[in-house]
Amino acid sequence: MILFPKLYLNNIKEISMQILQEKKLKALILDVDNTLIDYNKNLLEGTKQWATNLKENGIKLCIVSNSNNKTKVAKVAKVLEIPYIYFAKKPFKSGFKKAQNILQVKKEEIGVVGDQILTDVIGANRCKMFPILVKPINERDFFITKIKRPLEKIIIKKYEKNIKNKF
């Protein structure tokens, strides 16, 4: 289903080399707001070390953010030493395709990591990439995101029920 992630984790740091190898992923597209940084623009603790470890193991990383604040996105990208795309208009495909061109990896080998179903997960599924949903870093959200969260909670409950029924 286009609304469901293939993986649902607490945060990005749970994405290990073992998981990436099992899923045959060679690259990750990363969201910024409430995935890498909180509302106050603080990087999730341990993120730099996590990203460095992945890069040292051959995993390519690229930020794809809907934020139109280039300075904010560029700052996070600079800290992590990775390329970025801002104002990506997710779930439209263009930002994901630009990132794929930067990463030079097949779409099936790209994981898309973000905290929103209606942007990150849908966009990844539309592009035939591997959607990884993470819980938001904190409860504080931008206005437009707050509006979407109740619907996303319903979808997550259905996803979790679907996963339990498979086992």
C-alpha positions in Angstrom: 0.0 0.0 0.0 1.3 3.4 -0.9 0.6 4.8 2.6 2.7 2.1 4.4 6.4 2.2 5.1 8.5 -1.0 4.7 10.1 -0.2 8.0 9.0 1.8 11.1 11.6 2.7 13.6 12.0 5.0 16.6 14.7 7.2 15.0 17.4 7.2 12.3 20.0 5.8 14.5 18.2 2.4 14.5 19.0 2.1 10.8 22.1 -0.1 11.0 24.5 -1.5 8.5 22.9 -4.9 9.1 19.4 -3.6 8.2 20.8 -1.8 5.1 22.6 -5.0 3.9 19.5 -7.2 4.6 17.3 -4.8 2.5 20.1 -4.4 -0.1 20.2 -0.6 0.3 23.2 1.3 -0.8 22.0 4.9 -0.2 19.6 6.8 2.0 17.6 9.9 1.3 17.1 11.8 4.6 14.4 14.3 5.6 15.4 17.1 7.9 12.6 18.5 10.1 11.8 16.1 13.0 13.9 13.4 11.4 17.4 14.9 11.7 16.7 18.0 13.7 14.0 19.1 16.1 11.8 22.1 15.9 14.5 24.3 17.5 17.0 23.1 14.8 19.0 20.9 17.2 20.5 17.8 15.5 19.4 14.5 17.1 22.2 13.5 19.4 24.6 10.9 17.8 23.4 11.7 14.2 26.8 12.9 13.0 28.5 9.7 14.3 25.8 7.6 12.8 26.1 9.3 9.3 29.9 9.1 9.4 29.7 5.3 10.2 27.4 4.7 7.3 29.5 6.7 4.9 32.7 4.9 6.0 30.8 1.6 5.2 30.0 2.8 1.6 26.4 4.1 2.2 25.7 7.2 0.2 23.5 9.9 1.9 21.5 12.9 0.6 19.1 15.2 2.3 15.8 15.9 0.5 13.7 18.4 2.5 10.5 20.2 1.8 11.8 23.2 3.8 12.2 26.4 1.7 14.8 27.5 4.3 18.0 26.9 2.3 20.2 28.1 5.2 18.7 25.6 7.6 19.0 22.6 5.3 22.5 23.6 4.1 23.7 23.9 7.7 22.5 20.3 8.5 24.1 19.0 5.3 27.3 20.8 6.1 27.5 19.2 9.6 26.9 15.7 8.1 29.0 16.4 5.0 26.4 15.3 2.5 24.6 16.8 -0.5 21.1 18.3 -0.1 18.0 19.4 -2.0 15.7 21.9 -0.3 12.1 22.9 -1.2 11.7 19.4 -2.8 7.9 19.4 -2.8 7.5 15.9 -1.6 5.6 13.6 -2.3 6.2 14.8 -5.9 8.9 12.7 -7.6 11.2 15.5 -8.8 13.2 15.8 -5.5 13.6 12.1 -5.2 14.8 11.8 -8.8 17.3 14.7 -8.3 18.7 12.8 -5.2 18.9 9.6 -7.2 21.0 11.4 -9.8 23.3 12.7 -7.1 23.6 9.3 -5.4 24.1 7.4 -8.6 22.3 4.3 -7.3 19.3 2.3 -8.6 16.0 3.4 -7.1 15.5 0.0 -5.6 18.7 0.5 -3.6 17.6 3.7 -2.0 16.0 4.0 1.4 13.9 7.1 2.1 13.9 8.1 5.7 11.4 10.6 7.2 8.8 11.2 9.9 5.8 11.8 7.6 3.6 9.4 5.7 2.0 12.0 3.5 5.4 13.3 2.2 8.2 10.9 2.8 6.5 7.5 2.6 4.1 8.3 -0.2 7.0 9.9 -2.2 9.3 6.9 -1.7 6.6 4.4 -2.7 5.7 6.4 -5.8 9.4 6.4 -6.8 9.7 2.6 -6.1 12.2 3.4 -3.3 12.3 1.8 0.2 10.3 3.9 2.6 11.5 4.0 6.2 9.3 5.9 8.6 10.8 7.2 11.9 8.9 8.6 14.8 9.2 12.4 15.0 12.1 13.6 17.2 9.6 15.6 19.3 5.9 16.6 19.5 6.4 20.2 18.4 5.6 20.6 14.7 5.1 23.2 12.1 1.4 24.2 11.6 0.8 22.3 8.3 2.4 19.1 9.8 0.2 19.4 12.9 -2.9 19.2 10.7 -1.7 16.0 9.1 -0.6 14.1 12.2 -4.0 12.8 13.3 -4.5 11.2 9.9 -1.0 9.8 10.0 -1.7 8.2 13.4 -4.7 6.4 12.0 -2.5 5.1 9.1 0.2 4.0 11.5 -2.3 2.0 13.6 -3.5 0.2 10.5 0.1 -0.4 9.4 1.0 -1.9 12.9 -2.2 -4.1 12.8 -1.3 -5.3 9.4 2.3 -6.2 10.5 0.9 -8.1 13.6 -1.4 -10.1 11.4 1.5 -11.2 9.2 3.1 -13.0 12.2 
